[in-house]
Amino acid sequence: MNFGEILAQWESSNKGQVVDKDAAAEKAAVKKKMRSSSYVKNLAPQDTLDLHGLTQEEAWNALNDFVANAKRRGLQKILIIHGKGLHSADSEGVLGSVVKKFIEYDQRLGASGKADKSQGGSGATWVAVRP
């Protein structure tokens, strides 16, 4: 975001209010970094949710609560452990498909990918939380 965009945003949303330009510029820089897939991929997850043992409905509700909490806390990247689905007929596993659908559905979330082997590999998914 350049200065003109920041100014336009300020003028439309903060009429008559004092705005911290440095904070606005820093927020814009964070948004720009979060659009970089290499930056997000290399960022360590700041919190983890383990869905093992939950039903699809319980997992969906847990994901919603977890993402709301992560957003409220200002986290940038989270890790969701869903398992590999070894006991499932579906190659992705039941909870893995729930997580995939949830990420596609939820506007608070951005880029996502398979976790590193040390964090669960194909049994876990990292997700960027939009600022």
DSSP file (Angstrom, degrees, kcal/mol; ACC not computed):
  #  RESIDUE AA STRUCTURE BP1 BP2  ACC     N-H-->O    O-->H-N    N-H-->O    O-->H-N    TCO  KAPPA ALPHA  PHI   PSI    X-CA   Y-CA   Z-CA
    1    1 A M              0   0    0      0, 0.0     2,-0.1     0, 0.0    31,-0.1   0.000 360.0 360.0 360.0 129.9    0.0    0.0    0.0
    2    2 A N     >  -     0   0    0      1,-0.1     4,-2.2    26,-0.0     3,-0.2  -0.386 360.0 -95.5 -93.1 177.2    1.5    3.4   -0.9
    3    3 A F  H  > S+     0   0    0      1,-0.2     4,-2.9     2,-0.2     5,-0.2   0.878 122.8  55.8 -61.8 -39.2    0.9    6.7    0.8
    4    4 A G  H  > S+     0   0    0      1,-0.2     4,-2.5     2,-0.2    -1,-0.2   0.899 108.9  47.1 -60.4 -41.5   -1.9    7.7   -1.5
    5    5 A E  H  > S+     0   0    0      2,-0.2     4,-2.3    -3,-0.2    -1,-0.2   0.894 112.4  49.7 -67.0 -39.9   -3.8    4.5   -0.7
    6    6 A I  H  X S+     0   0    0     -4,-2.2     4,-2.4     2,-0.2    -2,-0.2   0.918 112.1  48.5 -63.8 -42.9   -3.2    5.0    3.1
    7    7 A L  H  X S+     0   0    0     -4,-2.9     4,-2.9     2,-0.2    -2,-0.2   0.918 111.4  49.1 -63.7 -44.2   -4.4    8.6    2.8
    8    8 A A  H  X S+     0   0    0     -4,-2.5     4,-2.0     1,-0.2    -1,-0.2   0.905 111.8  49.3 -62.7 -40.9   -7.5    7.6    0.9
    9    9 A Q  H  X S+     0   0    0     -4,-2.3     4,-1.7     2,-0.2     5,-0.2   0.915 112.7  48.1 -63.6 -42.5   -8.4    4.9    3.4
   10   10 A W  H  X S+     0   0    0     -4,-2.4     4,-2.6     1,-0.2    -2,-0.2   0.927 110.4  50.7 -63.7 -46.0   -7.9    7.4    6.2
   11   11 A E  H  < S+     0   0    0     -4,-2.9    -1,-0.2     1,-0.2    -2,-0.2   0.867 113.3  45.5 -62.9 -36.1  -10.0   10.0    4.7
   12   12 A S  H  < S+     0   0    0     -4,-2.0    -1,-0.2    -5,-0.2    -2,-0.2   0.792 126.1  26.8 -79.5 -26.6  -12.9    7.6    4.0
   13   13 A S  H  < S+     0   0    0     -4,-1.7    -2,-0.2    -5,-0.2    -3,-0.2   0.601 121.2  45.0-112.8 -12.2  -12.9    6.0    7.4
   14   14 A N    ><  +     0   0    0     -4,-2.6     3,-2.1    -5,-0.2     2,-0.2  -0.211  64.2 172.1-130.0  45.4  -11.5    8.5    9.9
   15   15 A K  T 3  S-     0   0    0      1,-0.3     3,-0.1    -3,-0.2    -4,-0.1  -0.383  79.2  -2.6 -60.5 120.8  -13.1   11.8    9.3
   16   16 A G  T 3  S+     0   0    0      1,-0.3     2,-0.3    -2,-0.2    -1,-0.3   0.452 108.1 116.3  79.5   1.0  -12.1   14.2   12.0
   17   17 A Q    <   -     0   0    0     -3,-2.1     2,-0.4     1,-0.0    -1,-0.3  -0.721  69.1-114.2-102.5 153.6  -10.1   11.5   14.0
   18   18 A V        -     0   0    0     -2,-0.3     2,-0.4    -3,-0.1    -3,-0.0  -0.702  33.8-162.6 -84.0 134.3   -6.4   11.5   14.7
   19   19 A V        -     0   0    0     -2,-0.4     2,-1.0    -5,-0.0     3,-0.1  -0.956  21.6-129.4-123.3 138.2   -4.6    8.7   13.0
   20   20 A D     >  -     0   0    0     -2,-0.4     4,-2.2     1,-0.2     5,-0.2  -0.748  21.3-168.0 -83.2 102.2   -1.1    7.3   13.7
   21   21 A K  H  > S+     0   0    0     -2,-1.0     4,-2.5     1,-0.2     5,-0.2   0.851  85.0  54.9 -63.7 -35.2    0.5    7.3   10.2
   22   22 A D  H  > S+     0   0    0      2,-0.2     4,-2.4     1,-0.2    -1,-0.2   0.921 109.1  47.1 -64.4 -42.6    3.4    5.2   11.4
   23   23 A A  H  > S+     0   0    0      2,-0.2     4,-2.4     1,-0.2    -2,-0.2   0.898 112.3  50.3 -64.8 -40.1    1.0    2.5   12.7
   24   24 A A  H  X S+     0   0    0     -4,-2.2     4,-2.0     2,-0.2    -2,-0.2   0.905 111.6  47.9 -64.8 -41.3   -1.0    2.6    9.4
   25   25 A A  H  X S+     0   0    0     -4,-2.5     4,-2.0     2,-0.2    -2,-0.2   0.890 111.7  50.2 -66.6 -38.9    2.2    2.3    7.4
   26   26 A E  H  X S+     0   0    0     -4,-2.4     4,-2.2     2,-0.2    -2,-0.2   0.906 109.6  50.8 -65.5 -41.4    3.4   -0.7    9.5
   27   27 A K  H  X S+     0   0    0     -4,-2.4     4,-2.2     1,-0.2    -2,-0.2   0.897 110.1  50.3 -62.4 -40.3    0.0   -2.4    9.1
   28   28 A A  H  X S+     0   0    0     -4,-2.0     4,-2.1     1,-0.2    -1,-0.2   0.880 109.1  51.7 -65.3 -37.9    0.3   -2.0    5.3
   29   29 A A  H  X S+     0   0    0     -4,-2.0     4,-2.3     2,-0.2    -2,-0.2   0.893 109.0  50.2 -66.1 -39.3    3.8   -3.4    5.4
   30   30 A V  H  X S+     0   0    0     -4,-2.2     4,-2.5     2,-0.2    -2,-0.2   0.918 109.5  51.3 -64.0 -43.6    2.6   -6.5    7.3
   31   31 A K  H  X S+     0   0    0     -4,-2.2     4,-0.8     1,-0.2    -2,-0.2   0.905 110.0  49.9 -59.7 -41.3   -0.2   -7.0    4.8
   32   32 A K  H >< S+     0   0    0     -4,-2.1     3,-0.8     1,-0.2     4,-0.4   0.921 111.2  48.5 -64.8 -43.9    2.3   -6.8    1.9
   33   33 A K  H >< S+     0   0    0     -4,-2.3     3,-1.8     1,-0.2     7,-0.3   0.902 105.9  57.9 -61.0 -41.5    4.6   -9.4    3.6
   34   34 A M  H 3< S+     0   0    0     -4,-2.5    77,-0.3     1,-0.3    -1,-0.2   0.682  98.4  60.7 -67.1 -16.5    1.6  -11.7    4.3
   35   35 A R  T << S+     0   0    0     -3,-0.8     2,-0.7    -4,-0.8    -1,-0.3   0.627  84.8  92.1 -81.2 -13.8    0.9  -11.8    0.5
   36   36 A S    <>  -     0   0    0     -3,-1.8     4,-2.2    -4,-0.4     5,-0.2  -0.726  66.1-157.1 -84.6 115.6    4.4  -13.3   -0.1
   37   37 A S  H  > S+     0   0    0     -2,-0.7     4,-2.5     1,-0.2     5,-0.2   0.852  92.0  53.1 -63.6 -34.3    4.1  -17.1    0.0
   38   38 A S  H  > S+     0   0    0      2,-0.2     4,-1.7     1,-0.2    -1,-0.2   0.886 109.1  49.3 -69.6 -36.6    7.7  -17.6    0.8
   39   39 A Y  H  > S+     0   0    0     -6,-0.2     4,-0.9     2,-0.2    -2,-0.2   0.948 115.3  43.3 -64.1 -48.4    7.5  -15.2    3.9
   40   40 A V  H >< S+     0   0    0     -4,-2.2     3,-0.7    -7,-0.3    -2,-0.2   0.910 111.5  53.9 -65.2 -42.8    4.3  -17.0    5.2
   41   41 A K  H 3< S+     0   0    0     -4,-2.5    -1,-0.2     1,-0.2    -2,-0.2   0.876 112.2  44.4 -60.9 -37.5    5.7  -20.5    4.5
   42   42 A N  H 3< S+     0   0    0     -4,-1.7     2,-0.3    -5,-0.2    -1,-0.2   0.573  90.3 103.1 -85.5  -9.8    8.9  -19.7    6.5
   43   43 A L  S << S-     0   0    0     -4,-0.9     3,-0.1    -3,-0.7    -3,-0.0  -0.559  78.0-118.9 -73.3 134.2    7.0  -18.1    9.4
   44   44 A A        -     0   0    0     -2,-0.3    33,-0.2     1,-0.1    -1,-0.1  -0.521  32.4-103.4 -73.6 138.8    6.7  -20.3   12.4
   45   45 A P        -     0   0    0      0, 0.0    33,-0.2     0, 0.0    -1,-0.1  -0.371  25.3-155.2 -60.4 139.8    3.1  -21.2   13.5
   46   46 A Q  S    S+     0   0    0     31,-3.1     2,-0.3     1,-0.2    32,-0.2   0.575  72.8  10.7 -96.9 -11.6    2.1  -19.1   16.5
   47   47 A D  E     -a   78   0A   0     30,-0.5    32,-2.3     2,-0.0     2,-0.4  -0.974  66.8-144.5-160.8 158.9   -0.6  -21.5   17.8
   48   48 A T  E     -a   79   0A   0     -2,-0.3     2,-0.4    30,-0.2    32,-0.2  -0.970   3.4-162.0-133.2 142.1   -1.8  -25.1   17.1
   49   49 A L  E     -a   80   0A   0     30,-2.4    32,-3.4    -2,-0.4     2,-0.6  -0.994   9.6-156.4-122.0 127.8   -5.1  -26.8   17.1
   50   50 A D  E     -a   81   0A   0     -2,-0.4    32,-0.2    30,-0.2    30,-0.0  -0.923  10.7-178.4-106.2 119.1   -5.3  -30.6   17.3
   51   51 A L    >   +     0   0    0     30,-3.1     3,-2.1    -2,-0.6    31,-0.1   0.391  31.9 137.3 -97.5   1.6   -8.6  -32.0   15.9
   52   52 A H  T 3  S+     0   0    0     29,-0.3     3,-0.1     1,-0.3    31,-0.1  -0.198  72.5  16.3 -51.8 135.4   -7.9  -35.7   16.6
   53   53 A G  T 3  S+     0   0    0      1,-0.3    -1,-0.3     0, 0.0     2,-0.2   0.409  97.3 121.6  85.2  -2.2  -10.9  -37.5   18.0
   54   54 A L    <   -     0   0    0     -3,-2.1    -1,-0.3     1,-0.1     2,-0.1  -0.622  60.8-122.1 -93.9 153.7  -13.5  -34.9   17.0
   55   55 A T     >  -     0   0    0     -2,-0.2     4,-2.7    -3,-0.1     5,-0.2  -0.332  37.0 -99.4 -77.4 172.0  -16.5  -35.4   14.7
   56   56 A Q  H  > S+     0   0    0      2,-0.2     4,-2.4     1,-0.2     5,-0.2   0.919 125.3  46.5 -60.8 -43.7  -16.8  -33.3   11.6
   57   57 A E  H  > S+     0   0    0      2,-0.2     4,-2.3     1,-0.2    -1,-0.2   0.921 113.2  48.2 -66.1 -44.0  -19.3  -30.9   13.3
   58   58 A E  H  > S+     0   0    0      1,-0.2     4,-2.5     2,-0.2    -1,-0.2   0.899 111.9  50.9 -62.1 -40.0  -17.1  -30.6   16.4
   59   59 A A  H  X S+     0   0    0     -4,-2.7     4,-2.7     2,-0.2    -2,-0.2   0.915 109.0  50.5 -64.2 -43.4  -14.0  -30.0   14.2
   60   60 A W  H  X S+     0   0    0     -4,-2.4     4,-2.3     1,-0.2    -2,-0.2   0.931 113.4  45.5 -60.5 -46.3  -15.8  -27.2   12.3
   61   61 A N  H  X S+     0   0    0     -4,-2.3     4,-2.3     2,-0.2    -1,-0.2   0.894 112.7  50.4 -64.8 -40.3  -16.9  -25.5   15.5
   62   62 A A  H  X S+     0   0    0     -4,-2.5     4,-2.7     2,-0.2    -2,-0.2   0.900 110.3  50.6 -64.5 -40.6  -13.4  -25.9   17.0
   63   63 A L  H  X S+     0   0    0     -4,-2.7     4,-2.8     2,-0.2     5,-0.3   0.925 109.7  50.3 -62.0 -44.9  -11.9  -24.4   13.8
   64   64 A N  H  X S+     0   0    0     -4,-2.3     4,-2.1     1,-0.2    -2,-0.2   0.927 114.2  43.6 -60.1 -46.3  -14.3  -21.4   14.0
   65   65 A D  H  X S+     0   0    0     -4,-2.3     4,-2.3     2,-0.2    -1,-0.2   0.905 114.5  50.5 -65.1 -42.2  -13.5  -20.7   17.7
   66   66 A F  H  X S+     0   0    0     -4,-2.7     4,-2.6     2,-0.2    -2,-0.2   0.916 112.1  45.9 -64.2 -44.9   -9.7  -21.2   17.1
   67   67 A V  H  X S+     0   0    0     -4,-2.8     4,-2.8     2,-0.2     5,-0.2   0.902 111.6  52.0 -66.8 -41.1   -9.6  -18.8   14.1
   68   68 A A  H  X S+     0   0    0     -4,-2.1     4,-2.4    -5,-0.3    -2,-0.2   0.923 112.7  46.0 -60.0 -43.4  -11.7  -16.2   15.9
   69   69 A N  H  X S+     0   0    0     -4,-2.3     4,-2.0     2,-0.2    -2,-0.2   0.906 112.7  49.7 -65.4 -42.8   -9.2  -16.4   18.9
   70   70 A A  H  X>S+     0   0    0     -4,-2.6     5,-2.5     2,-0.2     4,-0.5   0.907 112.4  47.7 -63.6 -41.7   -6.2  -16.3   16.6
   71   71 A K  H ><5S+     0   0    0     -4,-2.8     3,-1.1     1,-0.2    -2,-0.2   0.923 111.1  50.6 -64.1 -45.0   -7.6  -13.2   14.8
   72   72 A R  H 3<5S+     0   0    0     -4,-2.4    -1,-0.2     1,-0.3    -2,-0.2   0.859 111.2  49.1 -60.9 -36.5   -8.4  -11.5   18.1
   73   73 A R  H 3<5S-     0   0    0     -4,-2.0    -1,-0.3    -5,-0.1    -2,-0.2   0.511 114.0-118.0 -83.0  -5.8   -4.8  -12.1   19.3
   74   74 A G  T <<5 +     0   0    0     -3,-1.1    -3,-0.2    -4,-0.5    -2,-0.1   0.754  52.0 168.0  77.0  24.6   -3.3  -10.8   16.1
   75   75 A L      < -     0   0    0     -5,-2.5    -1,-0.2    -6,-0.2     3,-0.1  -0.384  25.8-161.7 -71.2 151.4   -1.6  -14.1   15.1
   76   76 A Q  S    S+     0   0    0      1,-0.3    53,-2.6    52,-0.1     2,-0.4   0.737  71.3  23.1-103.1 -30.6   -0.3  -14.3   11.6
   77   77 A K  E     - B   0 128A   0     51,-0.3   -31,-3.1   -33,-0.2   -30,-0.5  -0.997  61.9-176.1-144.7 135.0    0.1  -18.1   11.1
   78   78 A I  E     -aB  47 127A   0     49,-2.7    49,-2.5    -2,-0.4     2,-0.4  -0.852  17.2-137.0-126.4 162.5   -1.6  -21.1   12.8
   79   79 A L  E     -aB  48 126A   0    -32,-2.3   -30,-2.4    -2,-0.3     2,-0.5  -0.982  11.5-163.7-123.6 131.8   -1.2  -24.9   12.5
   80   80 A I  E     -aB  49 125A   0     45,-2.9    45,-2.7    -2,-0.4     2,-0.6  -0.965   6.4-155.8-117.8 119.2   -4.1  -27.3   12.4
   81   81 A I  E     +aB  50 124A   0    -32,-3.4   -30,-3.1    -2,-0.5   -29,-0.3  -0.846  27.5 155.6 -96.1 118.7   -3.4  -31.0   13.1
   82   82 A H        -     0   0    0     41,-2.0    13,-0.3    -2,-0.6    14,-0.3   0.467  47.9-117.1-120.9  -7.8   -6.1  -33.1   11.4
   83   83 A G        -     0   0    0     40,-2.4    -1,-0.2     1,-0.1    13,-0.1  -0.068  25.7 -89.1  87.0 166.9   -4.3  -36.5   11.0
   84   84 A K        -     0   0    0     39,-0.1    -1,-0.1    11,-0.0     4,-0.1   0.526  50.4-120.2 -94.2  -8.1   -3.4  -38.4    7.9
   85   85 A G    >   +     0   0    0     -3,-0.2     3,-1.7    38,-0.1     8,-0.2   0.859  53.1 158.3  73.5  34.4   -6.6  -40.3    7.6
   86   86 A L  T 3  S+     0   0    0      1,-0.3    -1,-0.1     6,-0.1     7,-0.0   0.768  75.9  45.0 -63.3 -26.1   -4.9  -43.7    7.8
   87   87 A H  T 3  S+     0   0    0      3,-0.0     2,-0.3     2,-0.0    -1,-0.3   0.124 100.1  94.2-103.3  19.8   -8.2  -45.4    8.9
   88   88 A S  S <  S-     0   0    0     -3,-1.7     5,-0.0     2,-0.2     0, 0.0  -0.856  70.1-140.9-116.4 146.8  -10.3  -43.6    6.3
   89   89 A A  S    S+     0   0    0     -2,-0.3     2,-0.3     3,-0.0    -1,-0.1   0.807  88.1  83.2 -70.9 -29.2  -11.4  -44.7    2.9
   90   90 A D  S >  S-     0   0    0      1,-0.1     3,-0.5    -3,-0.0    -2,-0.2  -0.608  81.3-138.7 -76.4 131.2  -10.8  -41.1    1.7
   91   91 A S  T 3  S+     0   0    0     -2,-0.3    -1,-0.1     1,-0.2    -3,-0.1   0.776 103.9  46.1 -63.8 -25.3   -7.2  -40.5    0.8
   92   92 A E  T 3  S-     0   0    0      1,-0.1     4,-0.3     2,-0.0    -1,-0.2   0.698 112.3-123.3 -88.3 -21.8   -7.3  -37.1    2.5
   93   93 A G    <>  -     0   0    0     -3,-0.5     4,-1.8    -8,-0.2     5,-0.2   0.086  22.1 -89.0  88.7 152.7   -9.1  -38.3    5.6
   94   94 A V  H  > S+     0   0    0      1,-0.2     4,-1.6     2,-0.2     5,-0.1   0.943 126.1  41.9 -63.7 -50.5  -12.3  -37.0    7.0
   95   95 A L  H  > S+     0   0    0    -13,-0.3     4,-2.6     1,-0.2    -1,-0.2   0.849 110.2  58.5 -70.2 -32.6  -10.9  -34.2    9.2
   96   96 A G  H  > S+     0   0    0     -4,-0.3     4,-2.1   -14,-0.3    -1,-0.2   0.898 107.6  46.8 -61.2 -39.9   -8.4  -33.2    6.5
   97   97 A S  H  X S+     0   0    0     -4,-1.8     4,-2.3     2,-0.2    -1,-0.2   0.847 110.3  53.0 -71.7 -33.1  -11.3  -32.5    4.1
   98   98 A V  H  X S+     0   0    0     -4,-1.6     4,-2.6     2,-0.2    -2,-0.2   0.932 110.2  48.0 -63.8 -45.2  -13.2  -30.6    6.8
   99   99 A V  H  X S+     0   0    0     -4,-2.6     4,-2.5     2,-0.2    -2,-0.2   0.921 111.0  50.8 -61.5 -44.4  -10.1  -28.4    7.3
  100  100 A K  H  X S+     0   0    0     -4,-2.1     4,-2.0     1,-0.2    -1,-0.2   0.927 112.8  45.5 -60.1 -46.3   -9.7  -27.8    3.6
  101  101 A K  H  X S+     0   0    0     -4,-2.3     4,-2.0     1,-0.2    -1,-0.2   0.897 112.0  52.3 -64.2 -40.6  -13.4  -26.8    3.2
  102  102 A F  H  X S+     0   0    0     -4,-2.6     4,-2.6     1,-0.2    -2,-0.2   0.922 108.8  49.4 -62.6 -44.4  -13.2  -24.5    6.2
  103  103 A I  H  < S+     0   0    0     -4,-2.5     6,-0.2     1,-0.2    -1,-0.2   0.906 112.3  48.1 -62.3 -41.8  -10.1  -22.7    4.9
  104  104 A E  H  < S+     0   0    0     -4,-2.0    -1,-0.2    -5,-0.2    -2,-0.2   0.858 116.8  44.1 -65.0 -34.8  -11.8  -22.2    1.5
  105  105 A Y  H  < S+     0   0    0     -4,-2.0     2,-0.5    -5,-0.2    -2,-0.2   0.850  95.6  82.9 -78.5 -37.9  -15.0  -20.9    3.3
  106  106 A D    ><  -     0   0    0     -4,-2.6     3,-1.3    -5,-0.2    -1,-0.0  -0.596  57.2-162.4 -85.6 117.9  -13.5  -18.6    5.9
  107  107 A Q  T 3  S+     0   0    0     -2,-0.5    -1,-0.1     1,-0.3    -4,-0.0   0.605  86.1  70.2 -71.8 -12.5  -12.6  -15.1    4.8
  108  108 A R  T 3  S+     0   0    0     21,-0.1    22,-2.7    23,-0.1     2,-0.3   0.621  92.0  74.5 -78.0 -11.6  -10.4  -14.5    7.8
  109  109 A L  E <   +C  129   0A   0     -3,-1.3    20,-0.2    20,-0.2     3,-0.1  -0.748  55.4 175.6-108.4 149.9   -7.9  -17.0    6.4
  110  110 A G  E     +     0   0A   0     18,-3.1    -1,-0.1     1,-0.4   -75,-0.1   0.105  51.1   6.3-117.8-128.5   -5.4  -16.7    3.5
  111  111 A A  E     +     0   0A   0    -77,-0.3    17,-3.0    16,-0.1    -1,-0.4  -0.135  62.9 179.6 -59.4 152.9   -2.7  -18.9    2.1
  112  112 A S  E     +C  127   0A   0     15,-0.2     2,-0.3    -3,-0.1    15,-0.2  -0.964   6.5 165.0-150.0 165.2   -2.3  -22.5    3.4
  113  113 A G  E     -C  126   0A   0     13,-1.9    13,-2.6    -2,-0.3     2,-0.2  -0.988  44.5 -66.1-170.8 171.2   -0.2  -25.5    2.9
  114  114 A K  E     -C  125   0A   0     -2,-0.3    11,-0.2    11,-0.2     8,-0.2  -0.461  58.5-113.9 -68.5 138.2    1.0  -28.9    4.1
  115  115 A A        -     0   0    0      9,-2.1     9,-0.1     6,-1.0    -1,-0.1  -0.264  35.2 -90.8 -70.0 158.8    3.0  -28.6    7.3
  116  116 A D    > > -     0   0    0      1,-0.1     5,-2.6     4,-0.1     3,-1.7  -0.279  41.6-106.1 -61.4 157.1    6.7  -29.5    7.4
  117  117 A K  G > 5S+     0   0    0      1,-0.3     3,-1.2     3,-0.2    -1,-0.1   0.860 121.5  57.5 -56.0 -37.7    7.5  -33.1    8.3
  118  118 A S  G 3 5S+     0   0    0      1,-0.2    -1,-0.3     2,-0.1    -2,-0.0   0.679 109.3  46.3 -68.4 -16.7    8.6  -32.0   11.8
  119  119 A Q  G < 5S-     0   0    0     -3,-1.7    -1,-0.2     5,-0.1    -2,-0.2   0.298 139.2 -70.2-109.1   7.5    5.1  -30.4   12.4
  120  120 A G  T X 5 -     0   0    0     -3,-1.2     3,-2.3    -4,-0.3    -3,-0.2   0.312  57.1-144.8 125.1  -9.5    3.0  -33.3   11.1
  121  121 A G  G > <S-     0   0    0     -5,-2.6     3,-1.7     1,-0.3    -6,-1.0  -0.233  81.3  -1.3  54.0-130.8    3.6  -33.4    7.4
  122  122 A S  G 3  S+     0   0    0      1,-0.3    -1,-0.3    -8,-0.2    -6,-0.1   0.565 129.2  67.7 -70.9  -6.8    0.4  -34.4    5.4
  123  123 A G  G <  S+     0   0    0     -3,-2.3   -40,-2.4    -8,-0.1   -41,-2.0   0.326 102.8  47.6 -92.0   7.1   -1.4  -34.8    8.8
  124  124 A A  E <   -B   81   0A   0     -3,-1.7    -9,-2.1   -43,-0.2     2,-0.4  -0.991  65.0-154.3-146.8 152.5   -1.3  -31.0    9.5
  125  125 A T  E     -BC  80 114A   0    -45,-2.7   -45,-2.9    -2,-0.3     2,-0.3  -0.994   8.7-147.3-130.8 131.4   -2.0  -27.8    7.6
  126  126 A W  E     -BC  79 113A   0    -13,-2.6   -13,-1.9    -2,-0.4     2,-0.4  -0.730  19.2-169.2 -93.2 150.0   -0.5  -24.3    8.2
  127  127 A V  E     -BC  78 112A   0    -49,-2.5   -49,-2.7    -2,-0.3     2,-0.4  -1.000  19.6-132.0-141.8 136.5   -2.7  -21.3    7.5
  128  128 A A  E     -B   77   0A   0    -17,-3.0   -18,-3.1    -2,-0.4     2,-0.6  -0.717  20.9-141.0 -83.2 135.9   -2.1  -17.6    7.3
  129  129 A V  E     - C   0 109A   0    -53,-2.6   -20,-0.2    -2,-0.4   -21,-0.1  -0.883  22.5-121.9 -98.6 124.2   -4.5  -15.4    9.3
  130  130 A R              0   0    0    -22,-2.7   -55,-0.1    -2,-0.6   -99,-0.1  -0.394 360.0 360.0 -67.4 139.2   -5.4  -12.3    7.4
  131  131 A P              0   0    0      0, 0.0    -1,-0.1     0, 0.0  -100,-0.1   0.497 360.0 360.0 -69.2 360.0   -4.6   -9.0    9.2
